[in-house]
Amino acid sequence: MALRTRRNQPIDPVPFLVVLCTAFLLIFSAGPVYVLSLGAPIHTAVGASIAVFLGCGAVIYYQMVWVARPELAGEVPAQAVLERYFYGIIAALLVMVLLSLPLL
């Protein structure tokens, strides 16, 4: 399977598939249970998880495939990568806190 950017450059599909599958596992392991705990029926809980996954999948595709620049893959400095991880961890913690507020 050859994924191509908007510039028609081929990219490696493995990182995209790994991130997409990880998003699927996280959303469908916690999503329905979270929506059920808010009092929604099961079909609404699963439908909400599907909608969230499709939205995340579109964002992941856009970031990792559509606007990817494979010619710059080796030029990212380590400091920038560490800053991105740090901000990602902070964002994940904030999302977890916000999602736990209705359950208190």
PyMOL commands that set and color helices and strands:
alter all, ss='L'
color gray80, all
select helices_A, chain A and resi 14-37+42-66+70-72+78-103
alter helices_A, ss='H'
color red, helices_A
select strands_A, chain A and resi 3-4+10-11
alter strands_A, ss='S'
color yellow, strands_A
deselect
rebuild
show_as cartoon
